[in-house]
Amino acid sequence: MQVEVELELPDYVFDFYAQAARQAGLPVRQVMADALFKLAGELSLEALSKTGNGITRV
């Protein structure tokens, strides 16, 4: 299952991802989705490391 999300971006942001997508031979939406997924993972790891015990506090 997938959810479709609509974003409003400045032209230069879209152009950045479009160029990266062309170089990688991938669709722009895939490059943007991969970037968001990677960022979410990095932020999660950072949050876990700040708790000191691997348990996130809500």
C-alpha positions as CSV (number, residue, x, y, z in Angstrom):
1,M,0.0,0.0,0.0
2,Q,1.2,3.5,-0.8
3,V,0.1,6.9,0.2
4,E,0.4,9.8,-2.3
5,V,1.5,13.1,-0.9
6,E,1.4,16.5,-2.7
7,L,4.2,18.9,-1.9
8,E,4.8,22.5,-2.9
9,L,8.5,23.1,-3.4
10,P,10.5,26.0,-4.7
11,D,11.7,25.4,-8.3
12,Y,15.3,25.2,-7.3
13,V,14.6,22.3,-4.8
14,F,12.7,20.4,-7.5
15,D,15.5,21.1,-10.0
16,F,18.1,19.7,-7.5
17,Y,16.2,16.4,-7.2
18,A,15.4,16.3,-10.9
19,Q,19.1,16.6,-11.7
20,A,20.0,13.9,-9.1
21,A,17.3,11.6,-10.6
22,R,18.6,12.1,-14.1
23,Q,22.1,11.2,-13.1
24,A,20.8,8.1,-11.2
25,G,18.4,7.1,-14.0
26,L,15.5,7.1,-11.5
27,P,12.2,8.9,-11.4
28,V,12.2,12.2,-9.4
29,R,9.6,10.9,-7.0
30,Q,11.7,7.9,-6.2
31,V,14.8,10.0,-5.4
32,M,12.7,12.3,-3.2
33,A,11.1,9.4,-1.4
34,D,14.5,7.8,-0.8
35,A,15.9,11.1,0.6
36,L,13.0,11.5,3.0
37,F,13.3,7.8,4.1
38,K,17.0,8.2,4.7
39,L,16.4,11.4,6.7
40,A,13.8,9.8,8.8
41,G,16.2,7.0,9.7
42,E,19.0,9.4,10.6
43,L,16.6,11.4,12.8
44,S,15.4,8.3,14.5
45,L,18.9,7.1,15.3
46,E,19.8,10.6,16.6
47,A,16.7,10.6,18.8
48,L,17.6,7.1,20.2
49,S,21.2,8.1,20.9
50,K,20.0,11.1,22.9
51,T,18.0,8.9,25.3
52,G,21.1,7.0,26.3
53,N,19.3,3.7,26.6
54,G,17.8,3.1,23.1
55,I,14.3,3.8,24.4
56,T,12.5,6.9,23.1
57,R,10.5,9.0,25.5
58,V,7.2,10.4,24.4
